[in-house]
Amino acid sequence: MSDETLSLLSRDGGAPAVLFEKRGVVAWVTLNRPLQLNAYNMAMRDALFEILSAVHDDADIRAMVLAGAGKAFSTGGDLSEFGSAPSPTIARWVRFRRDVWGRMRTLPIPTVAALHGFTVGGGLEMALLCDVAIAAEDTRISLPETGAGMIPGVAGTQTAPRRLGFGRAMDLCITGRWIDAREALLVGLVAEVVPGQDLDHRALELALALARLPREQAALLKIAIQEGQELPIRDAIALERRLAERYRMISAPATKPYGLKPRRAKQSAR
């Protein structure tokens, strides 16, 4: 990320709302409003969009971890900014120009959400936009929007049933009830539960394991899985076959058939 972008993120004189660093081939992105439990505001939206765009365009990055600073992953939207847009038209225009959630979902690399503490509302929905989530033992999860007269608005009504199944997604969206890390593991919301002190280490370890493929191959796998689940099975299998052939063409120059040894040139008889 350029010095110009970093300056933009902290132009208000305070700490950046989102932090970014590269740990080898892994982009480490941290929501950074710890005093507000990483509530998502306009500054965070703008910073996150810039950083995700930089991650998207950086050919050296092969995986990303999304984490939260302080005592929470994220408590969702900052209620103090609700209704602060000059008009609904301007609000829609800004969301269209800065489609943070679309950008996150379509990154061409594997993404890992490292959850801890409160992971609530839009915070949980951010995690559901990542490919894999792991949780610290102290993680507390809820989709409480219905209690505030709203519905989840960060793609949660679509990502939750795809991750959890229809019934469990309806349960969490309608009741707004709290679940802990162990129940999140049970229902498939997270892939692992780890002690809090091990969360960053395990998230980086997992991201490095997911980063073993070149970006082009990872992108094709994500397309096959994400788009395939939207299609009838016959069309999804056809998509898989097309992408598999493209995958083979990309990887062929760098691989050799398993078990075959290169032939040695025959030496001429002396």
C-alpha positions as CSV (number, residue, x, y, z in Angstrom):
1,M,0.0,0.0,0.0
2,S,1.4,3.4,-0.9
3,D,2.3,6.2,1.5
4,E,-0.4,8.2,-0.2
5,T,-3.1,5.7,0.7
6,L,-1.9,5.4,4.3
7,S,-2.0,9.2,4.6
8,L,-5.6,9.2,3.3
9,L,-6.7,6.7,5.9
10,S,-5.5,8.9,8.8
11,R,-6.3,12.3,7.3
12,D,-8.6,13.1,10.3
13,G,-5.5,13.2,12.6
14,G,-6.5,10.1,14.5
15,A,-5.6,6.5,14.3
16,P,-6.6,4.8,11.0
17,A,-9.9,3.0,11.2
18,V,-8.4,0.0,9.6
19,L,-4.8,-1.3,9.7
20,F,-3.0,-3.2,7.0
21,E,0.3,-5.1,6.9
22,K,1.8,-7.8,4.9
23,R,3.1,-10.9,6.7
24,G,4.9,-12.6,3.8
25,V,2.2,-13.6,1.3
26,V,-0.6,-12.9,3.7
27,A,-2.4,-9.5,4.0
28,W,-3.3,-8.9,7.7
29,V,-6.2,-6.4,7.9
30,T,-7.3,-5.2,11.3
31,L,-10.5,-3.3,12.2
32,N,-9.1,-0.5,14.4
33,R,-11.8,1.3,16.5
34,P,-11.2,-0.7,19.8
35,L,-12.8,1.9,22.0
36,Q,-16.0,1.6,20.0
37,L,-15.6,-2.2,19.9
38,N,-14.8,-1.8,16.2
39,A,-18.3,-0.5,15.3
40,Y,-18.4,0.0,11.6
41,N,-18.6,3.7,10.6
42,M,-18.1,5.7,7.4
43,A,-14.3,6.1,8.1
44,M,-14.0,2.4,8.5
45,R,-16.0,1.8,5.3
46,D,-13.7,4.1,3.3
47,A,-10.5,2.7,4.7
48,L,-11.6,-0.9,4.3
49,F,-12.6,-0.3,0.7
50,E,-9.2,1.2,-0.1
51,I,-7.3,-1.6,1.7
52,L,-9.4,-4.4,0.0
53,S,-8.8,-2.7,-3.3
54,A,-5.0,-2.7,-2.6
55,V,-5.1,-6.4,-1.6
56,H,-7.1,-7.2,-4.7
57,D,-4.5,-5.5,-6.9
58,D,-1.3,-6.8,-5.2
59,A,-0.1,-9.9,-7.1
60,D,2.2,-10.9,-4.2
61,I,-0.7,-11.5,-1.8
62,R,-2.1,-15.0,-1.7
63,A,-4.4,-14.9,1.4
64,M,-5.9,-12.4,3.8
65,V,-6.8,-12.4,7.5
66,L,-9.5,-10.0,8.8
67,A,-9.1,-9.4,12.6
68,G,-10.3,-6.9,15.2
69,A,-8.3,-4.8,17.6
70,G,-9.1,-4.7,21.3
71,K,-11.8,-6.7,23.0
72,A,-14.1,-7.4,20.1
73,F,-14.0,-8.4,16.5
74,S,-16.8,-6.0,15.6
75,T,-20.2,-5.0,17.0
76,G,-21.6,-4.0,13.6
77,G,-22.8,-0.7,12.4
78,D,-22.1,2.5,14.4
79,L,-25.6,3.5,15.5
80,S,-24.4,7.1,16.1
81,E,-24.1,7.5,12.3
82,F,-27.5,6.0,11.3
83,G,-29.5,8.5,9.3
84,S,-26.6,10.9,9.0
85,A,-26.4,10.7,5.2
86,P,-27.6,13.9,3.4
87,S,-30.2,11.9,1.5
88,P,-31.2,8.3,0.7
89,T,-30.1,8.9,-2.9
90,I,-26.6,10.0,-1.8
91,A,-26.4,7.1,0.6
92,R,-27.2,4.6,-2.2
93,W,-24.7,6.3,-4.6
94,V,-21.9,6.0,-2.0
95,R,-22.7,2.4,-1.4
96,F,-22.7,1.8,-5.2
97,R,-19.3,3.5,-5.6
98,R,-17.8,1.8,-2.6
99,D,-19.2,-1.7,-2.6
100,V,-17.1,-2.9,0.3
101,W,-19.0,-6.2,0.8
102,G,-18.9,-7.1,-2.9
103,R,-15.2,-6.3,-3.0
104,M,-14.5,-8.6,0.1
105,R,-16.6,-11.5,-1.3
106,T,-14.9,-11.4,-4.7
107,L,-11.3,-11.2,-3.6
108,P,-9.4,-13.7,-5.8
109,I,-7.6,-15.1,-2.7
110,P,-8.7,-17.2,0.3
111,T,-9.9,-15.0,3.2
112,V,-9.9,-15.9,6.9
113,A,-11.9,-14.1,9.7
114,A,-10.2,-14.3,13.1
115,L,-13.1,-13.8,15.6
116,H,-12.9,-12.9,19.3
117,G,-15.1,-11.2,21.8
118,F,-18.3,-9.6,20.5
119,T,-19.0,-10.5,16.9
120,V,-22.3,-8.9,16.3
121,G,-24.6,-7.8,13.5
122,G,-22.6,-6.4,10.6
123,G,-19.5,-7.7,12.4
124,L,-20.7,-11.3,12.0
125,E,-21.8,-10.5,8.5
126,M,-18.3,-9.4,7.6
127,A,-17.0,-12.7,8.9
128,L,-19.6,-14.6,6.8
129,L,-18.2,-12.8,3.7
130,C,-14.8,-14.4,4.4
131,D,-14.2,-17.9,3.1
132,V,-13.2,-19.4,6.5
133,A,-13.7,-18.2,10.1
134,I,-12.0,-19.3,13.3
135,A,-12.9,-18.2,16.7
136,A,-11.3,-17.6,20.1
137,E,-13.0,-19.3,23.0
138,D,-14.4,-16.0,24.3
139,T,-16.3,-15.2,21.1
140,R,-20.0,-14.2,21.5
141,I,-22.1,-14.1,18.3
142,S,-25.5,-12.6,17.5
143,L,-27.5,-11.1,14.6
144,P,-29.7,-8.7,16.7
145,E,-31.0,-6.5,13.9
146,T,-34.6,-7.7,14.2
147,G,-34.7,-6.4,17.8
148,A,-33.9,-2.9,16.5
149,G,-36.6,-3.1,13.8
150,M,-34.2,-3.9,11.0
151,I,-33.0,-6.9,9.0
152,P,-29.4,-7.8,8.5
153,G,-28.0,-5.5,5.8
154,V,-24.5,-6.7,5.1
155,A,-25.5,-9.7,3.1
156,G,-26.2,-11.7,6.2
157,T,-29.6,-13.0,5.0
158,Q,-27.8,-14.5,2.0
159,T,-24.5,-15.6,3.5
160,A,-25.9,-17.1,6.7
161,P,-28.1,-19.8,5.0
162,R,-25.3,-20.7,2.6
163,R,-22.9,-21.2,5.6
164,L,-25.3,-22.6,8.2
165,G,-28.3,-24.0,6.3
166,F,-31.8,-22.5,6.1
167,G,-33.1,-23.5,9.5
168,R,-30.2,-22.3,11.5
169,A,-30.0,-19.1,9.6
170,M,-33.7,-18.4,10.2
171,D,-33.2,-19.1,13.9
172,L,-30.3,-16.7,14.3
173,C,-31.8,-13.9,12.1
174,I,-35.3,-14.0,13.6
175,T,-34.5,-14.6,17.3
176,G,-31.3,-12.6,17.5
177,R,-30.2,-15.0,20.2
178,W,-26.6,-15.2,21.4
179,I,-24.4,-18.2,20.7
180,D,-20.9,-18.9,21.9
181,A,-17.8,-20.2,20.1
182,R,-18.6,-23.8,20.7
183,E,-22.1,-23.6,19.3
184,A,-20.7,-21.6,16.3
185,L,-18.4,-24.6,15.7
186,L,-21.3,-27.0,16.1
187,V,-23.4,-25.3,13.5
188,G,-20.6,-24.7,11.0
189,L,-20.2,-21.0,11.4
190,V,-16.6,-21.3,12.3
191,A,-14.1,-24.0,11.4
192,E,-12.1,-24.0,14.6
193,V,-12.1,-22.8,18.2
194,V,-8.8,-21.9,19.8
195,P,-7.6,-20.3,23.0
196,G,-7.6,-16.5,22.8
197,Q,-3.8,-16.3,23.0
198,D,-3.4,-18.6,20.1
199,L,-5.9,-16.9,17.7
200,D,-3.4,-14.7,15.7
201,H,-0.9,-17.5,15.4
202,R,-3.5,-20.0,14.2
203,A,-5.1,-17.5,11.8
204,L,-1.8,-16.8,10.2
205,E,-0.9,-20.5,10.1
206,L,-4.2,-21.3,8.4
207,A,-3.9,-18.4,5.9
208,L,-0.4,-19.6,4.9
209,A,-1.8,-23.1,4.3
210,L,-4.5,-21.6,2.1
211,A,-1.9,-19.4,0.3
212,R,-0.1,-22.4,-1.2
213,L,-1.9,-21.9,-4.6
214,P,-1.1,-19.2,-7.1
215,R,-3.7,-16.5,-7.2
216,E,-5.1,-17.5,-10.6
217,Q,-5.8,-21.1,-9.3
218,A,-7.3,-19.9,-6.0
219,A,-9.6,-17.5,-7.9
220,L,-10.9,-20.3,-10.2
221,L,-11.6,-22.5,-7.2
222,K,-13.5,-19.7,-5.5
223,I,-15.6,-19.1,-8.6
224,A,-16.4,-22.8,-8.9
225,I,-17.6,-23.0,-5.3
226,Q,-19.3,-19.6,-5.0
227,E,-21.0,-19.5,-8.4
228,G,-21.7,-23.2,-8.5
229,Q,-23.9,-23.2,-5.5
230,E,-26.2,-20.6,-7.3
231,L,-26.8,-23.0,-10.3
232,P,-28.7,-26.2,-10.9
233,I,-26.4,-29.1,-10.3
234,R,-26.1,-29.9,-14.1
235,D,-25.0,-26.3,-14.8
236,A,-22.7,-26.3,-11.8
237,I,-20.9,-29.4,-12.9
238,A,-20.5,-27.9,-16.4
239,L,-19.0,-24.8,-14.8
240,E,-16.7,-27.0,-12.7
241,R,-15.5,-28.8,-15.9
242,R,-14.8,-25.5,-17.7
243,L,-12.9,-24.1,-14.8
244,A,-11.0,-27.4,-14.2
245,E,-9.8,-27.3,-17.8
246,R,-8.7,-23.7,-17.4
247,Y,-7.0,-24.7,-14.1
248,R,-5.2,-27.5,-15.9
249,M,-4.0,-25.1,-18.6
250,I,-2.7,-22.6,-16.0
251,S,-0.9,-25.2,-13.9
252,A,0.4,-27.5,-16.7
253,P,3.7,-25.6,-17.4
254,A,4.7,-25.8,-13.7
255,T,3.9,-29.5,-13.1
256,K,4.8,-32.9,-14.4
257,P,2.7,-36.0,-14.6
258,Y,2.9,-37.8,-11.2
259,G,5.3,-40.8,-11.1
260,L,6.9,-40.1,-14.5
261,K,10.6,-39.3,-14.7
262,P,12.2,-37.3,-17.5
263,R,13.7,-39.4,-20.2
264,R,17.4,-39.3,-20.6
265,A,18.8,-38.6,-24.0
266,K,20.5,-41.6,-25.5
267,Q,24.2,-41.3,-25.7
268,S,25.7,-42.0,-29.0
269,A,27.8,-45.1,-29.3
270,R,31.5,-44.5,-29.3
